[in-house]
Amino acid sequence: MFLVQYTGLNQLPFDPANNNEPLQFGSASGPLVTEGLIENGGESSKKRKRTNTPSADNSRTLNVDSTAMTLPMSDPTAWATAMNNLGMAPLGIAGQPILPDFDPALGMMTGIPPITPMMPGLGIVPPPIPPDMPVVKEIIHCKSCTLFPPNPNLPPPATRERPPGCKTVFVGGLPENGTEQIIVEVFEQCGEIIAIRKSKKNFCHIRFAEEYMVDKALYLSGYRIRLGSSTDKKDTGRLHVDFAQARDDLYEWECKQRMLAREERHRRRMEEERLRPPSPPPVVHYSDHECSIVAEKLKDDSKFSEAVQTLLTWIERGEVNRRSANNFYSMIQSANSHVRRLVNEKAAHEKDMEEAKEKFKQALSGILIQFEQIVAVYHSASKQKAWDHFTKAQRKNISVWCKQAEEIRNIHNDELMGIRREEEMEMSDDEIEETTETKETEESALVSQTEALKEENDSLRWQLDAYRNEVELLKQEQGKAHREDDPNKEQQLKLLQQALQGMQQHLLKVQEEYKKKEAELEKLKDDKLQVEKMLENLKEKESRTSRLGTSNQDSDYPLEKTMNSSPIKSEREALLVGIISTFLHVHPFGASIEYICSYLQRLDNKICTSDVERLMGRLQHTFKQEMTGVGASLEKRWKFCGFEGLKLT
């Protein structure tokens, strides 16, 4: 079948869709196929009879003589006109053979390959459709109209960009006599139609129930529509179907997107709630009963963390008062008792880690020894005595294996050396820390003792305050209950008084010890100061002796004598002289001593005004003091005279 372009529609003398008269095929040897009687309504036809004629080689062949073909039509050009209107080349007209390439010797048409099970279309999986192949559209018959497909060689009709959630199409090129019923008849095959809005200018808008129905409607774009069998221009037209933008479609699409977003947020929230760790149980309020339970839990190692959290919450809530202070102190004391256990556990874990490190190091060293043995085997095999007896492939494998083993051995060796370096570094760090710790302990021993005494003193004071508060509470309860004659309370009061007296005596002893320690500290400080003074004196004596020796040796150089007997005693004073000289050089009219010291104190807060004034007074050839002003505005100013003093000296 060949597809050709057609131009226009020609009126047929009959309707080819309703022409049910059969085609007659004949041959010289007799009829090959009997006439099939087809009735209106699509009923079943009679059974066909096949006649097989044996050939010379006893094979079945198909003999067809296509010279005789008759058409029951009055007009010989009617069939050609119908085929031309349908866009197909006329075939099988009288005087033209249907099978011009048939070869009776082969029993099949030339140019067509023999049928095999691997041919496309005969297998289980259908062959893929190439994208360049045009889709062949068929004629669509409706009750009131007929749709003819466009030319497949033409490019597909252009469409606009699809709006989101599009369910509405624009249909243009309708016939002028087209009605809404005809539009429904044509497009209801695509799906359920919700609404149609028809215009007077041969176009309309159709809204479908679902989005996929729009794609079906776009398939009809380019079809030519004809109402009935009329060829009038008002009864024909070319359909153009395109996407249309409608507010209802956009609103429904936005609602759907919002619903999907809500579902996604809900799903994420449920996932987060599922993955979120459970919240801890609420902490109970403080009471004597709960306090006793928590105290028992604090003594148990397995329930210690839970009980400590409860204790921390109570303290942060402010449950500690005069009455409950002892209970809280006992709980804190029991919590402190776990410190030693935790330290022991840490030491045990460190010991296990050291043992594991040692085992790993031993295993690694054993692996390295085995690697060395394997490499030695490879090297011995590569010597000439054994190497000549191997083939080329064996030699290549041995050399490759040797390289791999050497690389792995070097990697493990580097790892072992790194472990040993880390251990050496840790050892050196420990030694440095030990030396620094010994120095710090020696220097801070007395300070730590004094701090410990202060802490003990404070704790005793707090205990005294607690006992006093308890006594006051007991007195208040006794006054409220009016039970002054109760012997048990009197005994409790006596016991409390005795405890207070013992605590006071202990406090006095601690205070005396504290005073003694303070006196010892003061003595040690005085001794330290004396030692420092003695060291300074010794240093000064050594410097004087060295100066005297140099003065005796270099007596010929008077300039060096003057340098040794200079009024500048230290490097700090020399720096001060240089800074003051630059400062006064910038101020040629002089500056007061307060102004000079304020500038120097910006550099060092420890500089004193009197020291600076003494230093400048010693250097008479460098600095000089002058009086400026009259009457009440008299002021002493220092000026730099180093250039003049250099000439004088």
C-alpha positions in Angstrom: 0.0 0.0 0.0 1.4 3.4 -0.9 0.4 6.7 0.8 0.0 9.7 -1.5 -1.0 13.3 -0.8 -4.5 14.2 -1.9 -5.9 17.6 -2.7 -9.6 18.0 -2.2 -12.6 15.7 -1.9 -14.5 14.3 -4.9 -18.1 13.1 -4.7 -18.5 9.4 -5.0 -21.4 7.8 -6.9 -21.7 5.2 -4.1 -20.7 4.9 -0.4 -17.6 2.7 -0.2 -18.2 2.0 3.5 -21.5 0.4 2.7 -20.5 -1.5 -0.5 -20.6 -5.1 0.6 -20.4 -6.8 -2.8 -17.4 -9.2 -2.8 -14.3 -9.1 -5.0 -13.9 -12.0 -7.5 -10.5 -13.6 -8.0 -10.1 -16.2 -10.9 -7.4 -18.4 -12.5 -7.0 -20.6 -15.6 -7.1 -23.8 -13.7 -10.2 -22.9 -11.8 -11.4 -20.8 -8.9 -8.8 -20.6 -6.1 -11.0 -18.9 -3.5 -14.8 -19.1 -3.5 -17.0 -16.0 -3.1 -17.5 -15.0 0.5 -21.1 -14.0 1.0 -21.0 -11.1 3.5 -24.2 -9.7 4.8 -25.0 -6.2 6.2 -24.5 -6.3 9.9 -21.1 -8.1 10.0 -22.4 -11.7 10.2 -20.1 -14.7 9.6 -19.4 -15.8 6.1 -19.3 -19.3 4.6 -16.2 -21.5 4.9 -13.6 -21.1 2.3 -12.4 -24.0 0.3 -8.8 -24.4 -0.6 -7.5 -26.5 -3.6 -3.9 -27.7 -3.5 -2.2 -28.8 -6.8 0.9 -31.0 -6.3 4.0 -29.8 -8.2 6.7 -31.9 -9.7 8.7 -32.2 -6.5 5.6 -32.9 -4.4 5.8 -29.5 -2.7 2.8 -27.2 -2.1 2.8 -24.1 -4.2 0.4 -21.2 -4.6 -0.8 -20.5 -8.1 -2.6 -17.2 -8.6 -3.6 -15.6 -11.9 -4.3 -12.0 -11.3 -5.2 -11.1 -14.9 -9.0 -11.4 -14.3 -10.4 -9.1 -11.6 -13.9 -7.7 -11.9 -15.5 -4.9 -9.9 -19.3 -4.6 -9.6 -19.4 -0.8 -10.4 -21.1 1.2 -13.1 -18.4 3.8 -13.3 -14.9 2.4 -13.9 -13.3 5.5 -12.3 -15.4 5.3 -9.1 -12.9 3.1 -7.3 -10.0 5.3 -8.2 -11.9 8.4 -7.0 -12.6 6.7 -3.7 -9.0 5.6 -3.2 -7.8 9.1 -4.1 -10.1 10.6 -1.5 -8.8 8.3 1.1 -5.1 9.2 0.2 -4.2 5.8 -1.3 -2.9 4.8 -4.7 -5.5 2.9 -6.8 -4.6 -0.8 -6.9 -6.3 -3.8 -8.5 -8.3 -1.9 -11.1 -9.2 -3.8 -14.3 -6.3 -4.2 -16.6 -3.7 -3.9 -13.8 -2.3 -7.0 -12.1 -2.4 -7.2 -8.3 0.8 -9.2 -7.9 3.1 -8.0 -10.7 6.3 -9.4 -9.1 4.9 -12.9 -8.5 7.2 -15.8 -9.6 5.3 -19.1 -10.0 8.5 -21.1 -10.0 9.4 -19.9 -6.5 5.9 -19.8 -5.1 6.5 -16.4 -3.4 6.8 -12.7 -4.3 10.2 -11.4 -5.2 11.7 -8.8 -3.0 10.0 -10.3 0.1 12.2 -12.5 2.4 11.0 -15.9 3.4 8.9 -16.1 6.6 11.0 -17.2 9.6 10.2 -17.5 13.3 12.7 -14.7 14.0 11.0 -12.2 11.7 9.6 -9.1 13.5 6.0 -9.5 14.5 6.2 -13.3 14.7 8.2 -13.4 17.9 7.0 -13.1 21.5 8.3 -9.5 21.9 7.0 -7.0 19.3 9.7 -5.0 17.3 10.4 -1.5 18.5 8.8 1.3 16.4 11.4 3.7 15.0 10.8 7.3 16.0 11.0 8.6 12.4 8.3 6.4 11.2 5.0 8.4 10.7 1.9 7.1 12.5 -0.6 6.0 9.9 -4.0 7.3 10.9 -7.3 5.7 9.8 -10.7 7.0 8.7 -13.1 7.6 11.6 -16.8 7.1 10.9 -19.3 8.7 13.1 -23.1 8.8 12.9 -23.3 12.4 11.5 -19.8 12.9 10.1 -16.7 11.3 8.8 -13.1 12.2 9.8 -10.4 11.7 7.2 -6.7 11.5 8.4 -4.1 14.1 7.3 -1.2 13.3 5.0 1.4 11.4 7.1 4.3 13.0 5.2 3.3 16.4 6.6 4.9 17.6 9.9 2.8 17.1 13.0 0.6 20.1 13.9 2.2 22.7 16.3 0.9 22.9 19.9 1.6 25.3 22.7 3.2 24.5 26.0 1.1 22.3 28.1 -0.3 24.2 31.2 -0.1 22.4 34.5 -3.1 20.1 35.2 -4.5 20.8 31.7 -8.0 19.1 31.1 -9.3 21.6 28.6 -8.6 21.7 24.8 -9.1 24.2 22.1 -10.8 22.9 19.0 -10.6 25.1 15.9 -11.5 24.6 12.2 -15.0 23.3 12.9 -17.6 23.4 10.0 -19.9 26.3 10.0 -22.9 24.0 10.2 -21.3 22.0 13.0 -23.4 21.7 16.2 -22.7 20.8 19.8 -24.1 17.3 19.2 -21.6 16.7 16.4 -18.7 17.9 18.7 -19.9 15.6 21.4 -20.2 12.7 18.9 -16.6 13.2 17.7 -14.8 13.9 21.1 -16.8 11.6 23.4 -14.6 8.8 22.1 -11.6 10.4 23.9 -13.3 10.3 27.3 -15.9 11.8 29.6 -16.8 15.4 28.6 -17.6 17.8 31.5 -18.4 21.0 29.6 -18.4 22.5 26.1 -18.2 26.2 25.4 -18.9 26.8 21.7 -18.2 30.0 19.9 -19.9 31.5 16.8 -16.5 31.6 15.0 -16.1 27.9 14.3 -14.1 27.0 17.5 -14.9 25.7 20.9 -13.4 24.7 24.3 -13.9 21.2 25.6 -13.2 20.2 29.3 -12.6 16.5 30.0 -12.7 14.7 33.3 -9.1 13.5 33.4 -5.8 14.8 32.0 -4.9 11.7 29.9 -8.1 12.4 27.8 -6.5 15.5 26.4 -3.8 13.5 24.8 -6.4 11.4 23.0 -8.1 14.5 21.8 -4.8 15.9 20.4 -4.6 12.8 18.2 -7.5 14.2 16.1 -5.6 17.4 15.3 -5.2 17.7 11.5 -8.2 15.5 10.6 -10.6 16.7 7.9 -14.2 16.6 9.0 -17.2 16.2 6.7 -20.8 16.3 7.7 -22.7 13.5 6.1 -21.8 13.1 2.4 -21.9 16.8 1.6 -18.9 18.6 0.0 -20.1 22.1 0.8 -17.5 24.3 2.5 -19.9 25.0 5.3 -20.1 21.2 6.0 -16.3 20.6 5.9 -13.3 21.8 7.9 -9.9 20.9 9.2 -9.7 20.3 13.0 -6.9 21.9 15.0 -6.7 20.7 18.6 -4.4 22.4 21.1 -4.0 22.8 24.8 -6.1 25.5 26.5 -5.4 27.3 29.7 -8.4 27.3 32.1 -8.8 28.7 35.6 -10.7 25.6 36.8 -7.8 23.3 35.7 -5.2 25.4 37.3 -7.2 25.6 40.6 -7.8 21.9 40.7 -4.1 21.3 40.0 -3.0 23.7 42.8 -5.5 22.0 45.1 -4.0 18.6 44.2 -0.4 19.9 44.7 -1.4 21.4 48.1 -2.9 18.0 49.1 0.2 16.2 48.0 2.4 18.7 49.9 0.2 18.1 53.0 0.5 14.4 52.6 4.3 14.7 52.2 4.6 17.0 55.3 2.4 14.6 57.3 4.6 11.6 56.1 7.8 13.5 57.1 6.3 14.4 60.4 5.3 10.8 61.1 8.8 9.7 60.1 10.5 12.2 62.3 8.3 11.3 65.2 9.1 7.6 64.6 12.8 8.3 64.5 12.8 10.8 67.4 14.2 9.2 70.6 11.7 8.8 73.3 11.5 11.7 75.8 12.7 10.9 79.3 10.1 10.4 82.0 9.1 13.4 84.1 11.0 13.9 87.4 8.9 13.4 90.5 8.5 16.2 93.0 10.6 16.2 96.2 9.2 14.5 99.3 10.7 12.5 102.1 9.6 9.3 100.6 11.0 10.1 97.2 14.2 11.3 98.8 14.7 7.9 100.6 14.1 6.1 97.3 16.6 8.3 95.4 19.2 7.8 98.2 18.9 4.0 97.8 19.2 4.3 94.0 22.3 6.4 94.4 24.0 3.5 96.2 23.2 1.2 93.3 25.6 1.3 90.4 23.0 0.3 87.8 20.5 3.0 88.8 23.1 5.7 89.6 22.6 7.8 86.4 18.8 8.0 86.8 19.1 8.9 90.4 21.7 11.6 89.7 19.5 13.2 87.1 16.7 13.4 89.7 19.0 14.9 92.3 20.2 17.5 89.8 16.7 18.4 88.9 15.7 18.8 92.5 18.7 21.1 93.2 18.0 23.2 90.2 14.3 23.5 91.2 15.3 25.0 94.5 14.1 22.1 96.7 17.1 22.6 99.1 16.1 24.4 102.3 17.0 24.3 106.0 14.9 21.2 106.7 16.1 19.2 103.6 19.7 20.3 103.6 21.0 17.2 105.5 19.2 14.9 103.2 20.6 16.6 100.1 24.1 16.5 101.7 23.9 12.8 102.3 22.8 12.2 98.7 25.6 14.4 97.4 28.0 12.4 99.6 26.8 9.1 98.2 27.2 10.5 94.7 30.8 11.5 95.5 31.4 7.9 96.6 31.1 6.8 93.0 34.1 8.8 91.9 36.6 6.1 93.0 34.5 3.5 91.2 34.6 5.5 88.0 38.3 6.0 88.3 38.9 2.3 88.8 36.7 1.5 85.8 38.7 4.0 83.6 42.0 2.4 84.8 40.6 -1.1 83.9 39.6 0.0 80.4 43.0 1.7 79.9 44.6 -1.6 80.9 42.5 -3.5 78.5 43.3 -1.1 75.8 47.1 -1.4 76.5 46.8 -5.2 76.4 44.9 -5.0 73.1 47.6 -2.8 71.7 50.3 -5.2 72.8 48.4 -8.1 71.2 48.0 -6.2 68.0 51.7 -5.2 67.9 52.7 -8.9 68.5 50.4 -10.1 65.8 51.6 -7.4 63.4 55.2 -8.3 64.1 54.4 -12.0 63.4 52.8 -11.1 60.1 55.9 -9.1 59.2 58.2 -12.1 59.9 56.1 -14.3 57.6 56.2 -11.6 54.9 59.9 -11.5 55.2 60.1 -15.2 54.8 57.9 -15.1 51.7 60.0 -12.3 50.2 63.1 -14.4 50.9 61.6 -17.3 49.1 60.9 -15.1 46.0 64.5 -13.7 46.1 66.0 -17.2 46.3 63.8 -18.3 43.5 64.9 -15.4 41.3 68.6 -16.4 41.6 70.2 -17.9 38.5 70.4 -21.5 39.8 66.6 -21.8 40.0 65.5 -19.0 37.7 66.8 -20.6 34.5 64.5 -23.7 35.0 61.3 -21.6 35.0 59.3 -20.6 31.9 58.7 -17.0 30.9 55.1 -17.0 32.3 56.3 -18.5 35.6 59.1 -15.9 35.9 56.6 -13.1 35.2 54.2 -14.4 37.9 57.1 -14.8 40.4 58.3 -11.2 39.8 54.8 -9.8 40.1 54.2 -11.8 43.3 57.5 -10.6 44.7 56.6 -6.9 44.1 53.2 -7.3 45.7 54.6 -9.0 48.7 57.3 -6.3 49.1 54.7 -3.5 48.9 52.5 -5.1 51.5 55.5 -5.8 53.8 56.6 -2.1 53.5 53.1 -0.9 54.4 52.9 -3.1 57.5 56.4 -2.2 58.5 55.5 1.6 58.3 52.4 0.9 60.4 54.4 -0.9 63.1 57.0 1.9 63.1 54.3 4.5 63.4 52.9 2.6 66.5 56.3 2.6 68.1 56.8 6.3 67.4 53.5 7.1 69.0 54.5 5.1 72.1 57.8 6.9 72.3 56.1 10.2 72.0 53.6 9.3 74.7 56.5 8.2 77.0 58.3 11.5 76.4 55.1 13.5 77.0 54.6 11.6 80.3 58.1 12.4 81.4 57.7 16.1 80.7 54.4 16.1 82.4 55.9 14.3 85.5 58.8 16.9 85.7 56.4 19.8 85.4 54.0 18.2 87.9 56.7 17.8 90.4 57.8 21.4 90.1 54.2 22.6 90.4 53.5 20.3 93.4 56.5 21.6 95.2 55.6 25.2 94.6 51.8 24.8 95.2 51.9 22.4 98.2 51.5 25.2 100.8 48.9 27.0 98.7 46.8 23.8 98.4 47.1 23.2 102.2 45.8 26.7 102.9 43.0 26.3 100.4 42.0 23.0 102.0 42.0 24.6 105.4 39.8 27.4 104.1 37.4 24.9 102.6 37.2 22.9 105.9 36.6 26.2 107.7 33.8 27.1 105.4 32.2 23.7 105.6 32.3 23.8 109.4 30.7 27.2 109.3 27.9 25.9 107.0 27.4 22.9 109.3 27.1 25.2 112.3 24.6 27.3 110.5 22.6 24.2 109.6 22.6 23.0 113.2 21.5 26.4 114.4 18.7 26.4 111.9 17.6 23.0 113.0 17.6 24.1 116.6 15.5 27.1 115.7 13.0 25.0 113.8 12.8 22.6 116.8 12.1 25.5 119.1 9.4 26.8 116.8 7.7 23.4 116.6 8.0 23.1 120.4 6.4 26.5 120.9 3.6 25.7 118.5 2.8 22.2 120.0 3.1 23.5 123.7 5.1 20.5 124.7 7.9 21.9 126.7 7.9 19.0 129.2 8.6 16.4 126.7 11.7 14.6 127.8 12.6 13.4 124.3 13.0 16.9 123.0 15.0 18.0 126.0 17.4 15.1 125.3 17.5 16.1 121.6 18.3 19.7 122.7 21.0 18.6 125.0 22.5 16.4 122.3 22.4 19.3 119.8 24.0 21.6 122.3 26.8 19.1 123.0 27.3 18.7 119.2 27.5 22.5 118.8 30.1 22.8 121.6 32.1 20.0 119.9 31.9 21.7 116.6 32.9 25.0 118.1 35.9 23.5 119.7 36.9 21.8 116.5 36.4 25.1 114.7 38.8 26.8 117.2 41.4 24.1 116.6 41.1 24.5 112.9 41.4 28.3 113.1 44.5 27.9 115.2 46.0 25.5 112.7 45.1 27.9 109.9 46.9 30.8 111.8 50.0 28.6 112.2 50.0 27.7 108.5 49.6 31.4 107.6 52.5 32.3 109.9 54.6 29.5 108.3 53.7 30.9 104.9 54.7 34.4 105.8 58.0 33.1 107.2 58.7 31.2 104.0 57.9 34.3 101.9 60.3 36.4 104.0 63.0 33.7 103.6 62.4 33.7 99.9 62.6 37.5 99.7 65.9 37.4 101.7 67.3 34.8 99.4 66.4 36.9 96.4 68.0 40.0 97.9 71.1 38.0 98.6 71.2 36.8 95.0 70.8 40.3 93.7 73.7 41.5 96.0 75.9 38.7 94.8 75.1 39.6 91.2 75.9 43.3 91.9 79.2 42.3 93.5 80.1 40.2 90.6 79.3 43.0 88.2 81.3 45.4 90.2 84.3 43.1 90.3 84.1 42.6 86.6 83.9 46.4 86.1 86.9 46.9 88.3 88.9 44.3 86.4 88.1 45.8 83.0 88.9 49.3 84.3 92.3 48.2 85.5 93.0 46.4 82.2 91.7 49.2 80.0 93.1 52.2 81.9 94.4 53.8 78.7 90.9 54.2 77.4 89.1 57.0 79.4 86.0 56.8 77.2 85.3 53.3 78.4 85.8 54.4 82.0 83.1 57.0 81.5 80.9 54.3 79.9 81.3 52.0 82.9 80.6 54.8 85.4 77.5 55.9 83.5 74.3 56.7 85.4 72.3 54.2 83.3 72.3 51.0 85.4 70.1 48.6 83.3 68.8 48.0 79.8 65.4 49.1 80.9 66.7 52.5 81.9 68.5 52.8 78.5 65.2 52.1 76.7 63.4 54.7 78.8 66.1 57.3 78.0 65.8 56.6 74.3 61.9 56.9 74.4 62.0 60.1 76.5 64.6 61.6 74.2 62.5 60.9 71.1 59.4 62.3 72.8 61.1 65.5 73.9 62.8 65.9 70.5 59.3 66.1 69.0 58.4 68.7 71.7 61.1 71.4 71.4 59.5 73.7 74.0 59.6 71.0 76.6 57.0 68.9 78.5 56.0 68.5 82.1 56.9 65.3 84.0 53.2 64.4 84.2 52.8 64.6 80.4 56.0 62.5 79.9 54.8 59.8 82.4 51.3 59.7 80.9 52.9 58.8 77.5 55.2 56.2 79.1 52.4 54.6 81.1 50.6 53.8 77.9 53.5 51.5 77.1 54.0 50.1 80.6 51.6 50.6 83.6 54.4 49.9 86.1 56.4 53.1 85.3 56.5 55.5 88.3 56.8 59.3 88.0 59.5 59.6 90.7 61.7 56.9 89.0 61.5 58.8 85.7 62.3 62.1 87.4 65.4 60.6 89.2 66.6 59.0 85.9 66.3 62.3 84.0 68.0 64.2 86.9 71.0 61.9 86.7 71.5 62.6 83.0 72.3 66.3 83.2 74.0 66.5 79.8 70.9 64.9 78.1 67.9 66.5 79.9 67.6 69.9 81.6 64.7 71.3 83.7 63.5 74.9 83.1 60.8 77.1 84.7 58.3 78.6 82.3 55.3 80.9 82.9 54.7 83.9 85.2 53.1 84.0 88.7 50.5 81.4 89.2 51.2 79.8 85.8 54.7 78.8 86.7 55.5 75.3 85.5 58.5 73.0 85.4 59.4 71.7 81.9 62.0 69.2 80.8 63.8 69.7 77.6 66.2 67.6 75.5 69.7 69.0 75.4 71.6 66.0 74.1 73.1 67.8 71.1 74.6 70.5 73.3 75.8 68.0 76.0 77.6 66.1 73.3 79.7 69.1 72.5 80.4 69.8 76.2 81.5 66.2 76.9 
